[in-house]
Amino acid sequence: MDGTIRKDIKPGSVVVMVKKEDQKTGKLTQGIVEDILTNKSEHPRGIKVRLDTGEVGRVQYVQKT
């Protein structure tokens, strides 16, 4: 699943995201969602989340469990 629809992402989901500082390089970070920071139901660049490590970024896709 891509990361543009908020209802597809829940705390505890494993996601791959891009942090703000990595947008130019495209470096991806994988982790477990702690908080969902985007309030809208959809976002074209990805829903913004905070991982359990404290890192913040936009979800590129959700890992299947």
N, C-alpha and C positions, 0 to 999 in steps of 0.2 A: 504494500500500500504506500502511496506517496504521502508526504507529510503536509498536504495543503488543507486537509479537512480535520477540524478539531475533534469531532466525535470519534475518529479513528485512533486517537491518542489518549491514553489514560495514565495516571501515575502508576509506575511499576512497569510500563511498556519499555521494551528495548528498542531504541531508535538509533539512527545514524543522522547526525546533524552537522551543519557547518557553523563554526563560530564566526563572529563579526570580523575578527582579525585574520581569519583564514579564507574569506570570501574571494580574494584575488587569486589565491593559489589553488583553491578548491579542495584543500585538505579537509577530510571528514573525521568526525569524532563519534565513537559509539559509546552508548551508556544507557542508564536506566533513568526514566523521567521521574523527577521529584515533584515539580510544579509546572503547570501550563500557564504561560504568561500572556498569551494572546486571548483576548476576549471574544473576537469575532468568530463566527462558525467556520469561515474559510479565509485563507490568506494565500495569494498567488506565489509568494516566495517561500512559504512554509510557516507552520505554526511555531511561535517562539516558546521554548521550554527551558527549564533549569534542570540539569541532571543532578543525581545524588552526590556528585563530586563538586557541585557548585558552578560548573561551567554553564554558560548560557549561549544558545544559538537557535537557528531555524532548522526544523526537521526536514530532511531530504526524503527519507522513507522510514517506515516502521518495519522492524524485523518480525518475521512470522515466528510464533512460539510453538 
